[in-house]
């Protein structure tokens, strides 16, 4: 799938969606995907804060813990899809031998 962008959503039956982007002139679909990724990452931050609150509440019941865990799993799926998509794009932009870091240095 070289050169294709993994989009931050799936088909109704759960299959990944891809876009063949024009990186020089991003189109409407690329911009929509960027916006969805930003919203998903923001939502993940909120889910993380809520999960921490539930874990920090000794009186939280099973229902609250299950709800927090369900939301956390959903957010993790979104964040992993974003990371995979961005990692592929960094790899596609890398002209051989780099480690993917913007400054050229390793971790």
Buried (B, 14 or more C-beta within 10 A) or exposed (E): EEEBBBBBBEEEEEEBBEBEBEEEEEEEEBEBBEEBBEEBBEBBEEBBEBBEEBEEEEEBEEEBBEBBEEBBEBBEEBBEBBEEBBEBBBEBEEEEEBEEEEEEEEE
